[in-house]
């Protein structure tokens, strides 16, 4: 496993998906952001769910996804609805 797996919420499967869309380092993930990373994954995997989006955001914030703030969760849910339909 690479450096992305050192982040909370990033297990082997999600790390592979990130690698498959060209995100291989923590700095790349930070630069791209959780939403854009998720959209790239969604373009390749239509099963990308709100949990994956939340996991990515939690990884960037350094927390388990279920510890994200309520405002962040609400924002992610709206983004998900807007893009997943």
C-alpha positions in Angstrom: 0.0 0.0 0.0 1.1 3.5 -0.7 1.1 6.7 1.3 -2.6 7.4 0.8 -3.4 4.4 3.0 -1.8 6.2 5.9 -4.9 8.5 5.9 -8.0 7.7 7.9 -10.7 6.0 5.9 -8.4 5.0 3.0 -8.2 1.3 2.7 -6.7 -0.7 -0.1 -9.8 -0.5 -2.4 -10.2 3.2 -2.2 -6.4 3.8 -2.5 -6.5 1.7 -5.7 -9.4 3.7 -7.1 -7.5 6.9 -6.3 -4.4 5.6 -8.0 -6.5 4.5 -11.0 -7.7 8.1 -11.5 -4.2 9.5 -11.2 -4.1 10.4 -7.5 -1.1 8.7 -5.9 0.0 11.1 -3.1 -1.5 12.9 -0.2 -0.4 16.2 -1.7 -2.3 15.4 -4.9 -5.4 14.5 -3.0 -5.2 17.7 -1.0 -4.7 19.8 -4.1 -7.6 18.1 -6.0 -9.9 17.9 -3.0 -12.4 15.3 -2.0 -15.2 16.3 -4.3 -13.1 16.3 -7.5 -11.4 13.0 -6.4 -14.9 11.5 -5.9 -16.1 12.7 -9.3 -13.1 11.1 -11.0 -13.9 7.9 -9.2 -17.6 8.1 -10.1 -16.7 8.5 -13.8 -15.1 5.1 -13.6 -17.3 3.4 -11.0 -21.0 4.2 -10.9 -21.3 2.6 -7.5 -19.3 5.4 -5.9 -21.5 6.3 -2.9 -21.9 9.0 -0.3 -19.7 7.0 2.1 -16.8 7.1 -0.4 -17.2 10.8 -0.7 -17.4 11.2 3.1 -14.4 8.9 3.5 -12.3 11.1 1.2 -13.3 14.3 3.0 -12.6 12.7 6.4 -9.2 11.6 5.1 -8.4 15.2 4.1 -9.5 16.4 7.5 -7.6 13.7 9.3 -10.7 12.1 10.9 -12.9 9.1 10.5 -15.8 10.0 8.2 -18.4 9.7 11.0 -16.6 12.4 12.9 -17.2 15.0 10.2 -19.1 18.1 11.3 -22.8 18.3 10.6 -22.3 21.2 8.2 -19.7 19.3 6.3 -22.0 16.2 6.1 -24.8 18.3 4.9 -22.7 19.9 2.2 -21.4 16.5 1.1 -24.9 15.1 0.9 -26.0 18.1 -1.3 -23.0 17.7 -3.5 -23.7 13.9 -3.8 -27.4 14.6 -4.7 -26.4 17.2 -7.3 -24.0 14.8 -9.0 -25.4 11.3 -8.5 -29.0 12.1 -9.1 
